[in-house]
Amino acid sequence: MNSNANMERLHALLLQIPPGKVTTYKAIAHAMGTKGYRFVGQLLNKNPHPEQFPCYKVVNADGRLGGFALGDTEKIRRLKADGIEVKQGKIVGFKERFFEF
């Protein structure tokens, strides 16, 4: 799959995440048919439209925030605006908030 096709697939997956839910790099990689969790992170970092494609909803498999091109403070602000609480760098109630594709 070429880079544009990967980005389009990633965008389609991001749009499936319901309000108040998060998913993981691993879950997205699995849904894309790859084990490349870091590859997913690299694609997310290149997301030119974070308002349209909510990459801030992607976190580590243990509920930690992971990265965000606009910084942790902005990621937390966006998650809170979506009704997701963050404490000490982790999603509160991660298992209940987790969205599996």
C-alpha positions as CSV (number, residue, x, y, z in Angstrom):
1,M,0.0,0.0,0.0
2,N,1.4,3.4,-0.9
3,S,1.6,6.3,1.5
4,N,-1.5,8.0,0.4
5,A,-3.6,4.8,0.6
6,N,-2.2,4.3,4.1
7,M,-3.2,7.8,5.2
8,E,-6.7,7.4,3.7
9,R,-7.2,4.1,5.5
10,L,-5.9,5.7,8.7
11,H,-8.3,8.7,8.3
12,A,-11.2,6.3,7.7
13,L,-10.4,4.4,10.9
14,L,-10.0,7.6,13.0
15,L,-13.5,8.7,11.9
16,Q,-14.9,5.4,13.3
17,I,-13.9,6.2,16.9
18,P,-17.1,7.3,18.7
19,P,-17.3,10.3,21.0
20,G,-15.9,9.6,24.4
21,K,-13.8,6.7,23.3
22,V,-10.1,6.2,22.5
23,T,-8.2,3.5,20.7
24,T,-4.6,2.4,20.5
25,Y,-1.8,2.5,18.0
26,K,-1.9,-1.4,18.2
27,A,-5.6,-1.5,17.4
28,I,-5.2,0.8,14.4
29,A,-2.2,-1.2,13.2
30,H,-4.2,-4.4,13.5
31,A,-7.1,-2.9,11.6
32,M,-4.7,-1.8,8.9
33,G,-3.3,-5.3,8.6
34,T,0.1,-4.5,10.0
35,K,2.1,-5.0,13.2
36,G,3.8,-1.6,12.6
37,Y,2.6,0.4,15.7
38,R,5.4,2.9,15.2
39,F,4.5,3.2,11.6
40,V,1.0,4.1,12.7
41,G,2.5,6.7,15.1
42,Q,4.5,8.2,12.2
43,L,1.4,8.5,10.0
44,L,-0.5,10.1,12.9
45,N,2.3,12.6,13.4
46,K,1.9,13.7,9.8
47,N,-1.9,14.2,10.1
48,P,-2.4,17.6,8.5
49,H,-6.0,17.9,9.7
50,P,-6.3,17.0,13.5
51,E,-9.6,18.8,13.7
52,Q,-11.1,16.7,11.0
53,F,-9.3,13.4,11.8
54,P,-9.1,13.0,15.6
55,C,-5.7,11.5,16.0
56,Y,-5.6,12.8,19.6
57,K,-7.9,9.8,20.4
58,V,-5.1,7.3,19.8
59,V,-3.1,6.3,23.0
60,N,-0.7,3.6,24.1
61,A,-2.0,0.1,24.9
62,D,-1.7,0.7,28.6
63,G,-3.8,3.9,28.5
64,R,-0.9,6.3,28.6
65,L,-1.2,9.3,26.3
66,G,1.5,8.5,23.7
67,G,2.5,11.3,21.4
68,F,0.7,14.2,19.7
69,A,2.3,16.6,17.2
70,L,0.7,19.6,19.0
71,G,1.9,18.5,22.4
72,D,0.6,16.7,25.5
73,T,-1.3,19.8,26.9
74,E,-3.3,20.1,23.7
75,K,-3.9,16.4,23.5
76,I,-5.3,16.5,27.1
77,R,-7.4,19.5,26.3
78,R,-9.0,17.8,23.3
79,L,-9.6,14.6,25.2
80,K,-11.3,16.5,28.0
81,A,-13.4,18.3,25.5
82,D,-14.5,14.9,24.2
83,G,-15.5,13.8,27.8
84,I,-12.3,11.8,28.5
85,E,-10.6,12.4,31.8
86,V,-6.8,12.2,32.0
87,K,-4.9,11.8,35.3
88,Q,-1.1,11.5,35.6
89,G,-0.8,11.0,31.9
90,K,-3.2,8.2,31.6
91,I,-6.8,7.8,30.4
92,V,-9.2,7.4,33.4
93,G,-11.3,4.2,33.0
94,F,-9.2,3.2,30.0
95,K,-10.8,-0.2,29.6
96,E,-14.3,1.3,29.4
97,R,-13.1,4.0,27.0
98,F,-11.3,1.7,24.7
99,F,-12.7,1.3,21.2
100,E,-11.8,-1.8,19.2
101,F,-12.3,-1.9,15.4
